[in-house]
Amino acid sequence: MKQRTVPAQVRWEQHTQRPLFVLAALFAVAYAVPIVRPDVSTDVRWWCDLVEWGVWAAFALDYLVRLALTDRRREFVRTRWLDLAAVVLPMIQPLRLLRVVATLLLVGQRARMASQIRLTTYVVGSVIGLLIFGSLAVLSVERNAPGGNIDTLDDAVWWSFTTMTTVGYGDHAPTTGLGRVLAVGLMLSGIALLGVVTANIAAWFMARFEKDDAEERRQTAAITELTEEVRLLRAEMASLRSSATGVPEQRH
């Protein structure tokens, strides 16, 4: 039996999946440290910045290698245009927040392609990731803003949670333009993830109902078949009795 050859792009994705997720965790730590501890030294900030750029570069290199290994480059670029945008945007404008968004997009796209990651795991990971990075990002933007009321990590996490769930109590709100852009992004992401969760639950219920209907149809068919067999057996037994006694069977 001829063994099927695994494409080079698929082999690359399988081998680099775990290392890239480890780098993503390092990126989260490097991004969080200067925000949670604003009094850290300049050297620590420099190392954190270096790690952020390094992780983004690793995901950008991963995109370029996958592009080089595929046989359908135009289709690859067309179907993964979000990856391309995440690779290009930080080079055009090296804004720290833009680099964070780009890396999150690359991590999310890579996680979605992984066959080992189920939809539930992907959604839960996306919610947690958005909640953490949204809180850190808004805190870094709003902490020193004039008139801002998101001064601590607790306030930022609470604000991110209420924004993602579209509850919006209004006790904490961004006052800067960049903070409001973050709010819009979290709202849209929360609505999208809620839609995925709702669709997943609806699909589960539909599958259960279809399974119940199929089982009911199978049982009905089995009962009908048994009823027909009983009728045939009764007719055959009546015929045998009639032959044995010589008396014709009387039909009522």
N, C-alpha and C positions, 0 to 999 in steps of 0.2 A: 504493500500500500504506500503510495507516494505521500510523503509528509509535506504539509502546506508550509510555505515559507512566510515567516512573519516580516512585514515591511519594516524597513530601517527606522522610519519615523515612529512606529509603534514600539519598537524595541528601545529607542531613545526615551520615549515618554515613560515606559515602564521602569527603566533604570534610574531616571532622574526624579521620579515622583517624590520619594521620601526625602532625598537631600534638599529639594526645593522647599518642601514643607518645613524642614528644620530651619532653613534660612528664613522662611517667613516668620517663624517663632522668634528668631534672633532680631528680625526687623521690628517686631512688636515691642520687644524689650528695649531696643535702641531708641525707638520713638517715644516710649513711655517715660524713660528715666529723666530726661531734662524737663519734662512737664510736671511729673509728680514731685521731683526734687529740683526746683528751680535754682537752688543754691549750690548745685554741683560745680566743680571746677571747669575751667576752660578746656583742659585736656580731655575730661570725660565727655564734654559736649562735642569735641572734635572727633573722638572715637565713635560716638553715637552717630554723628553725621556721616562718617566714613562707612559704617556698617549699613546705614540706610542706602547710600549710593551703591555700595557693593551688592546688596541684595537686589536692588532694582536692576543693576547691570547683569546679575546672574539670570534673572527672569527675561531680560531683554535678549541675552545670548541664547537662552533656551528657545525663544521665539525664532531667532534667526537660524538656529540649527535645524529646527523642525521645518522651517521654510525651505532650507537647502536640501533636506532629505526627502521631501515630498515630491511626487511626480506631477502633481497638479498645483502649481504655484499660484496661478490666478485664482483658482477656486479657494485655495487656502487663505489668500489675502482677503478675498471677498467675504468668506464665511467667518473670518476671525479679524474683522476690521477693528473691533474693540481692543483686541490685543495690540494691534498696530498703533492705534491711537495712544494706548497706555505706554508704549515704548517711545513714541516720538515726542509727546507733549512735554515731559520733563526736560528734554534737551532744548526745546524751544524756549521754555520759561522755567528756569530751575527754582521754582517756588517750592518750599518744603511741603506745604499742604498738597500741592499738585503731585509731587513725587509720592506722597502717601496714597493718594487716590489711585494713581497709576499702578503702584505695587499691589494694592488691594484688588484692582481689576484683574491683574495678571494672575494673582494667587487664586481668585475666584474662578477664572476661566480654566485654569489648570486643574483645580479641584473638581470642576464639573465634568471634565473629560475622564477622570480616574474611574475605572470600572469598579473598584473596591468601595467607592463611596456611594452610598445609597442616597435617595432623595431626602429622606428625613435627616440624615447626618449632614447633608449639604445645607439644608435650610437652617438647622440648629446652629451649625458653624457660622453661617452667614449672619444670623441674628446676633450671636455673641460677638462676632468680629465687628459688625457695624456699631453695636452698643459700646464696645470698648474704644474703638478708634474715633467714633463720633464724640464720645465724652472727652477724650484726650484732646481732640482737635478743637472743640468749642472752648475748652478750658484754656488752651494756649492762646486762643484769639480773644476771649472775653475777660480774662483775669485782670488785665491792666487797662481795660477800656473804660473811658470816663462814663460814669453812670451805669456801668455793668453790674449785674446781680448774680453772675455765675462765677464765684470766687474760689470755690473748693471743688475737689473731685467728687464729693457727695452730691453737690448741687449739679455738677455736670452729668453724672450718671442718672440722676433723677430726671433732669431735663431731657436727656437722650431717650430714656425709657418712655416718658409721656409723649415725646415727639414721634417716635417710631410707631407707637400704638395709636397715634392720631388723637389722643385724649386731650393733650394741651391744656393743663390746668391754668397756665398763665402766671404761676407764682415765680417762675424763672423764664427769662426770654433773652435771646441775643439782641444786642444793641448795635453791633457793627454790621457793615454790609457783608463781610466774609462770613460772619456768624449766621446771618440770615440765609446765605447761600447754603451753608451746612445744614440748616434747618430744613430747607426745601429738599435737599438730597436725602436726608433721613426720612422725611415724610414719604417721598416717592418710593424709597427702598422699603419702608415699612408696609406701604400699601401693596407693593409687588409681592413681598414675602407672604403677606396675609392672603393674597390671592392664590399663591402656590399652595399654602397650607389648606385653604378652603377647597381648592380643586382636588387635592390629594385625599382629603376626608370624603368628599363627594364620590370620588372614584372608588374608594374603599367600600362605601355603603352600596354603590351600584353593583360592585363585584359580589358583595354578599347577597344582595337581592337576586341577582342573576343566578348565583349558585343555588339559592333556596328554590327559585323557580324551576331550575333544571332538575333538582332533586324531586320536587313535587311532580313534574312531568314524568320522570322515570318511575316513581312509585305508582302513578296512575296507569302508565302503560303496563307495568308488571301486574297490577290488579286486574286490568282488562284481559291480559293474556291468561292469567290463572282462571278467571271466570269462564273464558272460552274453552279452556282445557276441561274444566269441571262439567260444562255442558256437553262436550263431546264424549266424556267418560260415561255420563249418565245415559246418553243416547245409545252408546255401545253396550252398556250393561242391560238396558231394556231390550235391545235387540237380541242379546244372548239368552235372556230369560224367555223371550217369545219363541226362539228356536228350540229351546229345551222342552217347553211345555206343549208346543204345537199350537198355542193360542195366539192369534194375531194381537199385536200390541194395540190397545185402545188409546186413541189420542183424544184428549179433552180440549 
